[in-house]
Amino acid sequence: MPSAPLAIPGFVHLYSGKVRDLYAPVGDDGRPREDELLLVASDRISAFDFVLEPAIPDKGAVLTQLSLWWFEQLAQVVPNHVISTDVPAEVAGRAVLVRRLEMLPVECVARAYLTGGGLREYAADGRVSGVRLPEGLVDGSRFAEPIFTPSTKAPQGEHDEPMSYAEVEAAIGPDLAARARDLTTAILAKGNEIAAQRGILIADTKVEFGVVDGELILADEVLTPDSSRFWPADQWEPGHPQPSFDKEFVREWLLSPASGWDKVSGQAPPPLPAEVVERTRAKYVEAYERLTGRPFVAI
């Protein structure tokens, strides 16, 4: 993480996460406003709960611009937190002014295909987040419809753990749990409907919701290479890991002999080689361009 946050005139730095920085606008009374936030996407990249070095050039801009495009596509499905894209020049293209929300203490995950952590859970007992699945599924198997597989929202540095639906109900109440489940799976279903026209399958995704006056609001980012797995549709072949346009490429390098890193060692991963950085940027940009149909222009 950066040693010091970026100074932005008219804003007060509140918090820096693994990849995002939060600022509050300063009101006319000189105090930080409590109803709005400036959400800044950095170029930092994380994997296995570590922030990696070096950063991925233009990553923050890709995630911000792709999320804004998806917010438009999903406007009839769920309201979102965006107020304005008119942001300070220091963070132009990679920040949005948003509503401040009371965030749900649950990671809302939906899966359309079996892979990753879901596959490991399934291999152990035939379930994912308590959801019993058919026998005989393999890496890359498609579900009849997206399933809701939530997890805990662990403090930074700790691992999220799968939650059953009953645990989600206990955490946020039956009404919010049902709406979070239905919206999460609806976002993935709509996302796949749109992405399929562009030759991409969205295997799974994680979304964040906040609450205002009892209404669920989509927050943070949506259907990006950081929060989702994107696969080229013409190469989908169940039975093994799929090629991807997302952060999975970085995870695979970290777990390969080439990195020399032992995941269970507790040690920080080594720096990413220039080739991995360049290919990761290229994958993120390709995902943006294939989905939106627009050329990516760095600001």
C-alpha atoms as a printed R data frame, in Angstrom:
    type eleno elety resid chain resno       x       y       z
1   ATOM     1    CA   MET     A     1   0.000   0.000   0.000
2   ATOM     2    CA   PRO     A     2   1.160   3.576  -0.532
3   ATOM     3    CA   SER     A     3   3.041   5.045   2.427
4   ATOM     4    CA   ALA     A     4   0.868   8.149   2.321
5   ATOM     5    CA   PRO     A     5  -2.493   8.771   0.660
6   ATOM     6    CA   LEU     A     6  -2.777  11.145  -2.264
7   ATOM     7    CA   ALA     A     7  -3.598  14.690  -1.167
8   ATOM     8    CA   ILE     A     8  -6.741  15.869  -2.954
9   ATOM     9    CA   PRO     A     9  -7.820  19.480  -2.337
10  ATOM    10    CA   GLY     A    10 -11.344  19.662  -0.936
11  ATOM    11    CA   PHE     A    11 -11.314  16.049   0.281
12  ATOM    12    CA   VAL     A    12 -10.230  14.254   3.451
13  ATOM    13    CA   HIS     A    13  -8.677  10.791   3.234
14  ATOM    14    CA   LEU     A    14 -10.669   8.273   5.285
15  ATOM    15    CA   TYR     A    15  -9.372   4.810   4.477
16  ATOM    16    CA   SER     A    16  -7.201   2.774   2.124
17  ATOM    17    CA   GLY     A    17  -8.062  -0.839   1.397
18  ATOM    18    CA   LYS     A    18  -6.114  -3.354  -0.635
19  ATOM    19    CA   VAL     A    19  -7.018  -1.683  -3.924
20  ATOM    20    CA   ARG     A    20  -9.295   1.309  -3.175
21  ATOM    21    CA   ASP     A    21  -8.995   4.607  -1.344
22  ATOM    22    CA   LEU     A    22 -11.902   6.456   0.235
23  ATOM    23    CA   TYR     A    23 -12.171  10.214   0.701
24  ATOM    24    CA   ALA     A    24 -14.915  12.448   2.056
25  ATOM    25    CA   PRO     A    25 -15.740  15.799   0.436
26  ATOM    26    CA   VAL     A    26 -15.287  18.757   2.745
27  ATOM    27    CA   GLY     A    27 -18.542  20.669   3.221
28  ATOM    28    CA   ASP     A    28 -19.093  24.416   3.392
29  ATOM    29    CA   ASP     A    29 -18.640  24.205   7.164
30  ATOM    30    CA   GLY     A    30 -15.155  22.770   6.728
31  ATOM    31    CA   ARG     A    31 -16.161  19.335   7.982
32  ATOM    32    CA   PRO     A    32 -16.145  16.039   6.042
33  ATOM    33    CA   ARG     A    33 -19.570  15.339   4.582
34  ATOM    34    CA   GLU     A    34 -21.313  12.243   5.939
35  ATOM    35    CA   ASP     A    35 -23.532  11.517   2.926
36  ATOM    36    CA   GLU     A    36 -20.974  11.262   0.095
37  ATOM    37    CA   LEU     A    37 -17.653   9.549  -0.626
38  ATOM    38    CA   LEU     A    38 -15.014   9.796  -3.314
39  ATOM    39    CA   LEU     A    39 -14.197   6.199  -4.289
40  ATOM    40    CA   VAL     A    40 -10.776   5.973  -5.928
41  ATOM    41    CA   ALA     A    41  -9.609   2.798  -7.674
42  ATOM    42    CA   SER     A    42  -5.832   2.467  -7.479
43  ATOM    43    CA   ASP     A    43  -3.605   0.404  -9.763
44  ATOM    44    CA   ARG     A    44  -2.769  -1.913  -6.848
45  ATOM    45    CA   ILE     A    45  -3.589  -5.583  -7.300
46  ATOM    46    CA   SER     A    46  -4.164  -8.130  -4.551
47  ATOM    47    CA   ALA     A    47  -4.203 -11.902  -4.434
48  ATOM    48    CA   PHE     A    48  -4.446 -14.361  -1.552
49  ATOM    49    CA   ASP     A    49  -4.957 -11.392   0.817
50  ATOM    50    CA   PHE     A    50  -1.639  -9.771  -0.131
51  ATOM    51    CA   VAL     A    51  -1.165  -6.513  -2.012
52  ATOM    52    CA   LEU     A    52   1.312  -7.331  -4.764
53  ATOM    53    CA   GLU     A    53   4.166  -5.338  -6.236
54  ATOM    54    CA   PRO     A    54   4.393  -3.689  -8.664
55  ATOM    55    CA   ALA     A    55   0.997  -2.213  -9.506
56  ATOM    56    CA   ILE     A    56  -0.764  -2.888 -12.831
57  ATOM    57    CA   PRO     A    57  -0.743   0.247 -15.024
58  ATOM    58    CA   ASP     A    58  -4.223   1.644 -15.815
59  ATOM    59    CA   LYS     A    59  -5.961  -1.020 -13.729
60  ATOM    60    CA   GLY     A    60  -7.871   1.522 -11.631
61  ATOM    61    CA   ALA     A    61  -9.151   3.290 -14.726
62  ATOM    62    CA   VAL     A    62 -10.212   0.017 -16.383
63  ATOM    63    CA   LEU     A    63 -12.159  -1.099 -13.306
64  ATOM    64    CA   THR     A    64 -13.822   2.288 -12.852
65  ATOM    65    CA   GLN     A    65 -14.827   2.708 -16.485
66  ATOM    66    CA   LEU     A    66 -16.041  -0.882 -16.804
67  ATOM    67    CA   SER     A    67 -18.096  -0.601 -13.613
68  ATOM    68    CA   LEU     A    68 -19.710   2.593 -14.884
69  ATOM    69    CA   TRP     A    69 -20.630   0.813 -18.130
70  ATOM    70    CA   TRP     A    70 -22.132  -2.099 -16.207
71  ATOM    71    CA   PHE     A    71 -24.066   0.223 -13.872
72  ATOM    72    CA   GLU     A    72 -25.810   1.541 -16.997
73  ATOM    73    CA   GLN     A    73 -26.551  -1.967 -18.296
74  ATOM    74    CA   LEU     A    74 -27.945  -3.028 -14.909
75  ATOM    75    CA   ALA     A    75 -29.988   0.109 -14.205
76  ATOM    76    CA   GLN     A    76 -33.270  -1.787 -14.606
77  ATOM    77    CA   VAL     A    77 -32.073  -4.562 -12.285
78  ATOM    78    CA   VAL     A    78 -30.731  -2.644  -9.290
79  ATOM    79    CA   PRO     A    79 -30.005   0.983  -8.275
80  ATOM    80    CA   ASN     A    80 -26.355   1.918  -7.744
81  ATOM    81    CA   HIS     A    81 -24.399   4.320  -5.580
82  ATOM    82    CA   VAL     A    82 -22.981   6.650  -8.267
83  ATOM    83    CA   ILE     A    83 -23.702  10.356  -7.875
84  ATOM    84    CA   SER     A    84 -21.245  11.853 -10.345
85  ATOM    85    CA   THR     A    85 -18.165  11.168 -12.435
86  ATOM    86    CA   ASP     A    86 -17.122  14.819 -12.119
87  ATOM    87    CA   VAL     A    87 -14.070  14.226  -9.916
88  ATOM    88    CA   PRO     A    88 -10.799  16.055  -9.161
89  ATOM    89    CA   ALA     A    89  -8.195  16.031 -11.906
90  ATOM    90    CA   GLU     A    90  -5.781  14.106  -9.654
91  ATOM    91    CA   VAL     A    91  -8.008  11.014  -9.918
92  ATOM    92    CA   ALA     A    92  -9.757  11.614 -13.249
93  ATOM    93    CA   GLY     A    93 -10.923   8.426 -14.940
94  ATOM    94    CA   ARG     A    94 -10.434   6.226 -11.892
95  ATOM    95    CA   ALA     A    95 -12.784   7.712  -9.312
96  ATOM    96    CA   VAL     A    96 -16.481   8.334  -8.778
97  ATOM    97    CA   LEU     A    97 -18.464  10.379  -6.277
98  ATOM    98    CA   VAL     A    98 -20.900   8.017  -4.557
99  ATOM    99    CA   ARG     A    99 -23.552   7.869  -1.865
100 ATOM   100    CA   ARG     A   100 -22.340   6.811   1.548
101 ATOM   101    CA   LEU     A   101 -24.139   3.598   2.496
102 ATOM   102    CA   GLU     A   102 -24.477   1.230   5.407
103 ATOM   103    CA   MET     A   103 -22.718  -1.758   3.865
104 ATOM   104    CA   LEU     A   104 -23.948  -5.325   4.313
105 ATOM   105    CA   PRO     A   105 -21.510  -7.397   6.413
106 ATOM   106    CA   VAL     A   106 -21.679 -10.222   3.845
107 ATOM   107    CA   GLU     A   107 -19.758 -10.919   0.645
108 ATOM   108    CA   CYS     A   108 -22.487 -11.550  -1.930
109 ATOM   109    CA   VAL     A   109 -21.190 -14.124  -4.413
110 ATOM   110    CA   ALA     A   110 -23.031 -15.774  -7.292
111 ATOM   111    CA   ARG     A   111 -21.736 -18.620  -9.445
112 ATOM   112    CA   ALA     A   112 -22.884 -19.658 -12.909
113 ATOM   113    CA   TYR     A   113 -20.085 -22.233 -13.310
114 ATOM   114    CA   LEU     A   114 -18.186 -24.442 -10.876
115 ATOM   115    CA   THR     A   115 -14.544 -23.449 -10.404
116 ATOM   116    CA   GLY     A   116 -12.061 -21.992  -7.929
117 ATOM   117    CA   GLY     A   117 -13.007 -22.060  -4.267
118 ATOM   118    CA   GLY     A   118 -16.455 -23.384  -5.142
119 ATOM   119    CA   LEU     A   119 -14.896 -26.389  -6.841
120 ATOM   120    CA   ARG     A   120 -12.751 -27.085  -3.765
121 ATOM   121    CA   GLU     A   121 -15.823 -26.965  -1.505
122 ATOM   122    CA   TYR     A   122 -17.759 -29.220  -3.880
123 ATOM   123    CA   ALA     A   123 -14.921 -31.753  -4.007
124 ATOM   124    CA   ALA     A   124 -14.969 -31.938  -0.205
125 ATOM   125    CA   ASP     A   125 -18.656 -32.622   0.417
126 ATOM   126    CA   GLY     A   126 -20.747 -31.965  -2.690
127 ATOM   127    CA   ARG     A   127 -21.847 -28.544  -1.464
128 ATOM   128    CA   VAL     A   128 -20.935 -24.903  -2.025
129 ATOM   129    CA   SER     A   129 -21.841 -22.527   0.826
130 ATOM   130    CA   GLY     A   130 -24.250 -25.175   2.046
131 ATOM   131    CA   VAL     A   131 -25.940 -25.557  -1.367
132 ATOM   132    CA   ARG     A   132 -26.169 -29.237  -2.342
133 ATOM   133    CA   LEU     A   133 -25.142 -29.710  -5.993
134 ATOM   134    CA   PRO     A   134 -25.596 -32.630  -8.404
135 ATOM   135    CA   GLU     A   135 -22.994 -35.371  -8.479
136 ATOM   136    CA   GLY     A   136 -20.431 -35.642 -11.251
137 ATOM   137    CA   LEU     A   137 -19.679 -31.948 -11.759
138 ATOM   138    CA   VAL     A   138 -16.167 -30.963 -12.862
139 ATOM   139    CA   ASP     A   139 -14.104 -27.806 -13.149
140 ATOM   140    CA   GLY     A   140 -16.036 -25.525 -15.511
141 ATOM   141    CA   SER     A   141 -19.429 -27.252 -15.230
142 ATOM   142    CA   ARG     A   142 -22.344 -24.889 -15.888
143 ATOM   143    CA   PHE     A   143 -25.223 -24.653 -13.406
144 ATOM   144    CA   ALA     A   144 -28.828 -24.657 -14.603
145 ATOM   145    CA   GLU     A   145 -29.093 -21.163 -13.099
146 ATOM   146    CA   PRO     A   146 -26.780 -18.990 -10.974
147 ATOM   147    CA   ILE     A   147 -26.484 -20.006  -7.333
148 ATOM   148    CA   PHE     A   148 -25.915 -17.735  -4.330
149 ATOM   149    CA   THR     A   149 -22.756 -18.713  -2.425
150 ATOM   150    CA   PRO     A   150 -22.057 -15.958   0.125
151 ATOM   151    CA   SER     A   151 -19.033 -15.650   2.362
152 ATOM   152    CA   THR     A   152 -17.951 -13.733   5.424
153 ATOM   153    CA   LYS     A   153 -16.434 -10.278   5.012
154 ATOM   154    CA   ALA     A   154 -13.215 -10.884   6.898
155 ATOM   155    CA   PRO     A   155 -10.981  -8.107   8.239
156 ATOM   156    CA   GLN     A   156  -8.067  -7.204   6.001
157 ATOM   157    CA   GLY     A   157  -5.369  -9.868   6.147
158 ATOM   158    CA   GLU     A   158  -7.789 -12.639   7.063
159 ATOM   159    CA   HIS     A   159  -9.618 -15.039   4.769
160 ATOM   160    CA   ASP     A   160 -13.304 -14.877   3.866
161 ATOM   161    CA   GLU     A   161 -15.102 -18.068   4.826
162 ATOM   162    CA   PRO     A   162 -18.154 -19.620   3.096
163 ATOM   163    CA   MET     A   163 -21.521 -18.887   4.732
164 ATOM   164    CA   SER     A   164 -24.733 -20.860   4.529
165 ATOM   165    CA   TYR     A   165 -27.904 -19.024   3.600
166 ATOM   166    CA   ALA     A   166 -29.166 -19.553   7.148
167 ATOM   167    CA   GLU     A   167 -26.070 -17.754   8.448
168 ATOM   168    CA   VAL     A   168 -26.763 -14.830   6.103
169 ATOM   169    CA   GLU     A   169 -30.342 -14.648   7.399
170 ATOM   170    CA   ALA     A   170 -29.018 -14.616  10.962
171 ATOM   171    CA   ALA     A   171 -26.563 -11.830  10.103
172 ATOM   172    CA   ILE     A   172 -28.834  -9.417   8.223
173 ATOM   173    CA   GLY     A   173 -32.371 -10.742   8.626
174 ATOM   174    CA   PRO     A   174 -34.553 -12.858   6.307
175 ATOM   175    CA   ASP     A   175 -35.866  -9.942   4.210
176 ATOM   176    CA   LEU     A   176 -32.477  -8.419   3.354
177 ATOM   177    CA   ALA     A   177 -30.994 -11.887   2.865
178 ATOM   178    CA   ALA     A   178 -33.634 -12.802   0.291
179 ATOM   179    CA   ARG     A   179 -33.228  -9.548  -1.588
180 ATOM   180    CA   ALA     A   180 -29.426  -9.789  -1.544
181 ATOM   181    CA   ARG     A   181 -29.609 -13.368  -2.862
182 ATOM   182    CA   ASP     A   182 -32.089 -12.510  -5.606
183 ATOM   183    CA   LEU     A   183 -30.239  -9.382  -6.732
184 ATOM   184    CA   THR     A   184 -26.827 -11.081  -6.728
185 ATOM   185    CA   THR     A   185 -27.997 -13.940  -8.932
186 ATOM   186    CA   ALA     A   186 -29.984 -11.535 -11.144
187 ATOM   187    CA   ILE     A   187 -26.871  -9.398 -11.707
188 ATOM   188    CA   LEU     A   188 -24.864 -12.439 -12.794
189 ATOM   189    CA   ALA     A   189 -27.681 -13.719 -15.017
190 ATOM   190    CA   LYS     A   190 -28.101 -10.331 -16.721
191 ATOM   191    CA   GLY     A   191 -24.337  -9.953 -16.981
192 ATOM   192    CA   ASN     A   192 -24.031 -13.299 -18.735
193 ATOM   193    CA   GLU     A   193 -26.905 -12.452 -21.060
194 ATOM   194    CA   ILE     A   194 -25.001  -9.354 -22.190
195 ATOM   195    CA   ALA     A   195 -21.498 -10.858 -22.113
196 ATOM   196    CA   ALA     A   196 -22.566 -13.884 -24.181
197 ATOM   197    CA   GLN     A   197 -23.264 -11.550 -27.095
198 ATOM   198    CA   ARG     A   198 -19.619 -10.494 -26.867
199 ATOM   199    CA   GLY     A   199 -18.113 -13.981 -26.640
200 ATOM   200    CA   ILE     A   200 -17.505 -13.969 -22.887
201 ATOM   201    CA   LEU     A   201 -18.791 -16.225 -20.102
202 ATOM   202    CA   ILE     A   202 -18.907 -14.827 -16.567
203 ATOM   203    CA   ALA     A   203 -18.185 -17.808 -14.337
204 ATOM   204    CA   ASP     A   204 -18.811 -16.093 -11.014
205 ATOM   205    CA   THR     A   205 -18.875 -12.676  -9.408
206 ATOM   206    CA   LYS     A   206 -18.787 -10.884  -6.077
207 ATOM   207    CA   VAL     A   207 -20.899  -7.794  -5.489
208 ATOM   208    CA   GLU     A   208 -21.283  -5.339  -2.614
209 ATOM   209    CA   PHE     A   209 -24.563  -3.902  -1.384
210 ATOM   210    CA   GLY     A   210 -25.343  -1.044   0.952
211 ATOM   211    CA   VAL     A   211 -28.622   0.007   2.484
212 ATOM   212    CA   VAL     A   212 -30.422   3.361   2.378
213 ATOM   213    CA   ASP     A   213 -33.894   3.611   3.910
214 ATOM   214    CA   GLY     A   214 -34.260  -0.157   3.701
215 ATOM   215    CA   GLU     A   215 -33.386  -0.263  -0.031
216 ATOM   216    CA   LEU     A   216 -30.448  -2.321  -1.306
217 ATOM   217    CA   ILE     A   217 -28.018  -0.290  -3.415
218 ATOM   218    CA   LEU     A   218 -25.264  -1.789  -5.594
219 ATOM   219    CA   ALA     A   219 -21.911  -0.357  -4.512
220 ATOM   220    CA   ASP     A   220 -18.152  -0.538  -5.069
221 ATOM   221    CA   GLU     A   221 -17.560  -2.211  -8.457
222 ATOM   222    CA   VAL     A   222 -19.521  -4.670 -10.580
223 ATOM   223    CA   LEU     A   223 -18.613  -7.415 -13.061
224 ATOM   224    CA   THR     A   224 -14.954  -6.427 -13.395
225 ATOM   225    CA   PRO     A   225 -11.837  -8.592 -13.852
226 ATOM   226    CA   ASP     A   226 -11.112  -8.064 -10.138
227 ATOM   227    CA   SER     A   227 -14.530  -9.184  -8.890
228 ATOM   228    CA   SER     A   228 -15.423 -11.802 -11.517
229 ATOM   229    CA   ARG     A   229 -14.039 -14.599 -13.648
230 ATOM   230    CA   PHE     A   230 -14.318 -13.947 -17.401
231 ATOM   231    CA   TRP     A   231 -13.813 -16.834 -19.815
232 ATOM   232    CA   PRO     A   232 -13.671 -16.785 -23.640
233 ATOM   233    CA   ALA     A   233 -16.876 -18.576 -24.680
234 ATOM   234    CA   ASP     A   234 -15.318 -20.269 -27.692
235 ATOM   235    CA   GLN     A   235 -12.721 -21.997 -25.480
236 ATOM   236    CA   TRP     A   236 -15.042 -23.188 -22.704
237 ATOM   237    CA   GLU     A   237 -14.390 -26.871 -22.076
238 ATOM   238    CA   PRO     A   238 -15.420 -28.377 -18.723
239 ATOM   239    CA   GLY     A   239 -12.949 -30.691 -17.048
240 ATOM   240    CA   HIS     A   240 -10.000 -28.373 -16.500
241 ATOM   241    CA   PRO     A   241  -9.221 -24.714 -15.655
242 ATOM   242    CA   GLN     A   242 -10.370 -22.274 -18.321
243 ATOM   243    CA   PRO     A   243  -8.339 -19.458 -19.923
244 ATOM   244    CA   SER     A   244  -9.439 -16.125 -18.521
245 ATOM   245    CA   PHE     A   245  -9.445 -12.323 -18.818
246 ATOM   246    CA   ASP     A   246  -9.088 -11.603 -15.122
247 ATOM   247    CA   LYS     A   247  -6.980 -11.748 -11.971
248 ATOM   248    CA   GLU     A   248  -6.831 -15.559 -12.129
249 ATOM   249    CA   PHE     A   249  -3.785 -15.180 -14.398
250 ATOM   250    CA   VAL     A   250  -1.873 -13.557 -11.518
251 ATOM   251    CA   ARG     A   251  -3.024 -16.196  -9.026
252 ATOM   252    CA   GLU     A   252  -1.874 -18.963 -11.367
253 ATOM   253    CA   TRP     A   253   1.580 -17.417 -11.708
254 ATOM   254    CA   LEU     A   254   1.909 -17.056  -7.933
255 ATOM   255    CA   LEU     A   255   1.065 -20.749  -7.462
256 ATOM   256    CA   SER     A   256   3.396 -21.890 -10.254
257 ATOM   257    CA   PRO     A   257   6.995 -23.064  -9.737
258 ATOM   258    CA   ALA     A   258   8.111 -19.944 -11.617
259 ATOM   259    CA   SER     A   259   7.234 -17.702  -8.666
260 ATOM   260    CA   GLY     A   260   9.058 -19.812  -6.077
261 ATOM   261    CA   TRP     A   261   6.385 -18.801  -3.545
262 ATOM   262    CA   ASP     A   262   4.776 -21.157  -1.036
263 ATOM   263    CA   LYS     A   263   1.204 -20.078  -0.324
264 ATOM   264    CA   VAL     A   264   1.173 -21.677   3.128
265 ATOM   265    CA   SER     A   265   4.463 -20.091   4.211
266 ATOM   266    CA   GLY     A   266   2.841 -16.914   5.475
267 ATOM   267    CA   GLN     A   267   5.491 -14.930   3.604
268 ATOM   268    CA   ALA     A   268   4.577 -12.156   1.191
269 ATOM   269    CA   PRO     A   269   4.658 -13.135  -2.499
270 ATOM   270    CA   PRO     A   270   7.605 -12.051  -4.650
271 ATOM   271    CA   PRO     A   271   7.353  -9.072  -7.013
272 ATOM   272    CA   LEU     A   272   5.518  -9.735 -10.253
273 ATOM   273    CA   PRO     A   273   7.809  -9.999 -13.300
274 ATOM   274    CA   ALA     A   274   7.407  -7.348 -15.989
275 ATOM   275    CA   GLU     A   275   5.889  -9.930 -18.356
276 ATOM   276    CA   VAL     A   276   3.183 -10.867 -15.831
277 ATOM   277    CA   VAL     A   277   2.402  -7.181 -15.223
278 ATOM   278    CA   GLU     A   278   2.144  -6.488 -18.968
279 ATOM   279    CA   ARG     A   279  -0.012  -9.539 -19.686
280 ATOM   280    CA   THR     A   280  -2.294  -8.779 -16.737
281 ATOM   281    CA   ARG     A   281  -2.848  -5.241 -17.995
282 ATOM   282    CA   ALA     A   282  -3.535  -6.597 -21.476
283 ATOM   283    CA   LYS     A   283  -6.122  -9.063 -20.122
284 ATOM   284    CA   TYR     A   284  -7.930  -6.330 -18.171
285 ATOM   285    CA   VAL     A   285  -7.974  -4.030 -21.193
286 ATOM   286    CA   GLU     A   286  -9.180  -6.844 -23.457
287 ATOM   287    CA   ALA     A   287 -12.038  -7.620 -21.063
288 ATOM   288    CA   TYR     A   288 -13.049  -3.953 -21.086
289 ATOM   289    CA   GLU     A   289 -12.884  -3.609 -24.852
290 ATOM   290    CA   ARG     A   290 -14.673  -6.881 -25.646
291 ATOM   291    CA   LEU     A   291 -17.494  -6.161 -23.220
292 ATOM   292    CA   THR     A   292 -18.069  -2.478 -23.949
293 ATOM   293    CA   GLY     A   293 -17.150  -2.459 -27.627
294 ATOM   294    CA   ARG     A   294 -15.102   0.664 -26.926
295 ATOM   295    CA   PRO     A   295 -11.332   1.183 -27.165
296 ATOM   296    CA   PHE     A   296  -9.754   1.748 -23.765
297 ATOM   297    CA   VAL     A   297  -8.224   5.210 -23.550
298 ATOM   298    CA   ALA     A   298  -5.939   5.909 -20.608
299 ATOM   299    CA   ILE     A   299  -6.610   9.301 -19.032
